[in-house]
Amino acid sequence: MSDNTLNLQNLGSASTLSRKLEDGISFVIFGASGDLTRRKLIPALYNLACGGLLPAKFSVFGFAVTPMDDDSFREQMRAGVQESKEAKPFDPKVWDAFAAGLHYVTADFVAPEGYQTLASRLEEAEKRAGRTGKRLFYLATPPSFMADIVARLGEHGLVTPTAAPGEGWSRVVLEKPFGRDLKSAIDLNASIHKVLQEDQIYRIDHYLGKETVQNILAFRFANSIIEPIWNRRYIDHVQITAGETLGVEHRGGYYEQAGCLRDMFQNHLLQLLATVAMDPPVRYGGSSVRDRKADVLHAIVPINPENLADIAVRGQYGPGHINGVDVPGYRQEDGVSPLSNTETFVALKLFVDNWRWADVPFYMRSGKRLPSKVTEINIQFKRVPHLFFQLGADDQMEANTLTIRIQPDEGIALRFCAKIPGPEMHLRQVQMNFSYTDSFQVEPSTAYETLLLDSMEGDPTLFNRADQVESAWTAIEPLIDIWSATGPFQPFPNYAAGTWGPSASDTLLARDGRAWKNSASTGVSSVVRVDSECPAIIAGGEAGKGA
Ligand SMILES: NC(=O)c1ccc[n+]([C@@H]2O[C@H](COP(=O)([O-])OP(=O)(O)OC[C@H]3O[C@@H](n4cnc5c(N)ncnc54)[C@H](OP(=O)(O)O)[C@@H]3O)[C@@H](O)[C@H]2O)c1
């Protein structure tokens, strides 16, 4: 196309999306030569192009300090799409049309020249295409640059207040982490609010774009049998696990500054907790869903520094084996100090103080170099009040567990007791399974596709609001303060790569008579046989409380 913007709507397969994006959006990526752009953002945009989901006259402007022209940027991005496991099969026709709209501005984030160049290139493209500015700025940058970039966007008139429908608009997407503690998050919010209205700000947490996370809302609120039992009367406790088999790869420098608590809990795990625990919103969209999630985050019982040992565990991996391969310890990774005090594993017990959840523990754990790559939520229901079957030593029993698998094998499983066929009454655990791939015959779309579309459409439902981010920092702030104030943690490293974290993580639950569910996706069964001395329900080694 002569103006180097493109019309991709008729190129890909027909879209089933009912909504339609406005034409002529300029998508500006700060940090366009970085890892996120190449591995996630451009492949996601390419997938949207393949699906015919991008608006007409769509263009991308990359902005970063590595010198490149438009052609070399296109080459780099093409390699990224071809290498990506998440990108759809490479289609030269779609790629060529998409790549024609890719542009690049070589500039430093902190120098004014780049913003002047960007302004004139945007205006030129908008004038040629005969469109008003609909500009989405995506900050795929180190967090330390975010306030500065937003200030400069304001100074150079690149962003304007939200306009009336049909007119131009400007929005800014901010990558995580949003700040590195409560104070810096408050400061960053204050700083960007000097330039942008809250409804122009899209704080992204890609977990919220995952199909399975969105499906938690569908499962809970579109099925009448679920909601009546989703509370403290029927649920014994909730477990949230996000495990990775990988170490820090090439991101040792970043991880040394972040650690597991900041990298996973402040955002992903607390957002999963909020999605599981929220009350029903009035509608999907607007502020309704975000209001209900904010309620949960506000209701988290503050961590008491006095009983930290009873509710929080930190770990750091040493050398070990994963899938039969020897792997180094964290302190031996590139970019990591040999005396590093950074945690690569955290387990936490939190409570949500409201009518629905009072006294129900939420156990959460996340770590690197664990035995499985798995993100799942286990809802452990209470045991039946009275069991009248005469069970033998071979019967297997546990309380009902509902497992929501976020990744891999996205789906939902319910474990319940069933009678073993035969003349006598013997019971065993069985599992009812819903698999996304089997039921819908498609791979779930990547989270970034969903979230990029939402931000272009102006739907903030799956993005974090200022108050949500600050509440999440508030929830973990006491841990950050204490762990950073206590100096080097002597037992580090305290778990071998390829294990489920330090033993203290198991003790955290064992003290309450419970055990982690290392279920189907982790390859370890949590079912135990009924103790013949005690023919009542025992679950996953949780003989005792609640089970
Ligand atoms: N990578 C991921 O998987 C991932 C996942 C979730 C969130 N995030 C977040 O996304 C953001 C970006 O991550 P990333 O992994 O893409 O980082 P990265 O690979 O280090 O990329 C940083 C980008 O910023 C550019 N940059 C740095 N300083 C600059 C300056 N003074 N002027 C102009 N450009 C400058 C770099 O340009 P040059 O390369 O040209 O120096 C590069 O394009 C971070 O906030 C990260 O936490 C990343």
The ligand as an SDF file (V2000), in Angstrom:
LIG
                    3D

 48 52  0  0  0  0  0  0  0  0999 V2000
   10.6500  -10.6630   28.0180 N   0  0  0  0  0  0  0  0  0  0  0  0
    9.5890  -11.1920   28.6000 C   0  0  0  0  0  0  0  0  0  0  0  0
    9.2520  -12.3710   28.4290 O   0  0  0  0  0  0  0  0  0  0  0  0
    8.7340  -10.3320   29.5020 C   0  0  0  0  0  0  0  0  0  0  0  0
    7.6120  -10.9040   30.1000 C   0  0  0  0  0  0  0  0  0  0  0  0
    6.7850  -10.1160   30.8850 C   0  0  0  0  0  0  0  0  0  0  0  0
    7.0970   -8.7890   31.0740 C   0  0  0  0  0  0  0  0  0  0  0  0
    8.2170   -8.2600   30.5110 N   0  0  0  0  0  0  0  0  0  0  0  0
    8.5060   -6.8390   30.7410 C   0  0  0  0  0  0  0  0  0  0  0  0
    8.5920   -6.1770   29.5000 O   0  0  0  0  0  0  0  0  0  0  0  0
    9.5570   -5.1420   29.5650 C   0  0  0  0  0  0  0  0  0  0  0  0
   10.5860   -5.3650   28.4790 C   0  0  0  0  0  0  0  0  0  0  0  0
   11.2050   -6.6110   28.6840 O   0  0  0  0  0  0  0  0  0  0  0  0
   12.2470   -7.2120   27.6380 P   0  0  0  0  0  0  0  0  0  0  0  0
   12.5230   -8.5790   28.1250 O   0  0  0  0  0  0  0  0  0  0  0  0
   11.7970   -7.0140   26.2640 O   0  0  0  0  0  0  0  0  0  0  0  0
   13.5300   -6.3030   27.9180 O   0  0  0  0  0  0  0  0  0  0  0  0
   14.7890   -6.1380   26.9900 P   0  0  0  0  0  0  0  0  0  0  0  0
   14.9940   -7.2870   26.1080 O   0  0  0  0  0  0  0  0  0  0  0  0
   15.9070   -5.7150   27.8880 O   0  0  0  0  0  0  0  0  0  0  0  0
   14.3850   -4.8970   26.0610 O   0  0  0  0  0  0  0  0  0  0  0  0
   14.4480   -3.5870   26.5240 C   0  0  0  0  0  0  0  0  0  0  0  0
   14.2130   -2.6770   25.3540 C   0  0  0  0  0  0  0  0  0  0  0  0
   14.3490   -1.3310   25.8150 O   0  0  0  0  0  0  0  0  0  0  0  0
   15.2930   -0.6820   24.9610 C   0  0  0  0  0  0  0  0  0  0  0  0
   16.0510    0.3290   25.6940 N   0  0  0  0  0  0  0  0  0  0  0  0
   16.6630    0.1980   26.9020 C   0  0  0  0  0  0  0  0  0  0  0  0
   17.1970    1.3880   27.2500 N   0  0  0  0  0  0  0  0  0  0  0  0
   16.9000    2.2720   26.2580 C   0  0  0  0  0  0  0  0  0  0  0  0
   17.1310    3.6530   26.0670 C   0  0  0  0  0  0  0  0  0  0  0  0
   17.7850    4.4060   26.9550 N   0  0  0  0  0  0  0  0  0  0  0  0
   16.6430    4.2220   24.9570 N   0  0  0  0  0  0  0  0  0  0  0  0
   15.9860    3.4950   24.0240 C   0  0  0  0  0  0  0  0  0  0  0  0
   15.7520    2.1820   24.1430 N   0  0  0  0  0  0  0  0  0  0  0  0
   16.1900    1.5920   25.2550 C   0  0  0  0  0  0  0  0  0  0  0  0
   16.1990   -1.7730   24.4920 C   0  0  0  0  0  0  0  0  0  0  0  0
   16.8190   -1.2810   23.3380 O   0  0  0  0  0  0  0  0  0  0  0  0
   18.1900   -1.8880   22.7890 P   0  0  0  0  0  0  0  0  0  0  0  0
   17.9970   -3.3590   22.7080 O   0  0  0  0  0  0  0  0  0  0  0  0
   18.2280   -1.2550   21.4670 O   0  0  0  0  0  0  0  0  0  0  0  0
   19.2340   -1.5000   23.7570 O   0  0  0  0  0  0  0  0  0  0  0  0
   15.1870   -2.8520   24.2190 C   0  0  0  0  0  0  0  0  0  0  0  0
   14.5200   -2.5890   23.0110 O   0  0  0  0  0  0  0  0  0  0  0  0
   10.1340   -5.1940   30.9760 C   0  0  0  0  0  0  0  0  0  0  0  0
    9.4110   -4.2950   31.7870 O   0  0  0  0  0  0  0  0  0  0  0  0
    9.8450   -6.6200   31.4200 C   0  0  0  0  0  0  0  0  0  0  0  0
    9.7380   -6.7360   32.8130 O   0  0  0  0  0  0  0  0  0  0  0  0
    9.0360   -8.9960   29.7240 C   0  0  0  0  0  0  0  0  0  0  0  0
  1  2  1  0
  2  3  2  0
  2  4  1  0
  4  5  1  0
  4 48  2  0
  5  6  2  0
  6  7  1  0
  7  8  2  0
  8  9  1  0
  8 48  1  0
  9 10  1  0
  9 46  1  0
 10 11  1  0
 11 12  1  0
 11 44  1  0
 12 13  1  0
 13 14  1  0
 14 15  2  0
 14 16  1  0
 14 17  1  0
 17 18  1  0
 18 19  2  0
 18 20  1  0
 18 21  1  0
 21 22  1  0
 22 23  1  0
 23 24  1  0
 23 42  1  0
 24 25  1  0
 25 26  1  0
 25 36  1  0
 26 27  1  0
 26 35  1  0
 27 28  2  0
 28 29  1  0
 29 30  1  0
 29 35  2  0
 30 31  1  0
 30 32  2  0
 32 33  1  0
 33 34  2  0
 34 35  1  0
 36 37  1  0
 36 42  1  0
 37 38  1  0
 38 39  2  0
 38 40  1  0
 38 41  1  0
 42 43  1  0
 44 45  1  0
 44 46  1  0
 46 47  1  0
M  CHG  2   8   1  16  -1
M  END
$$$$
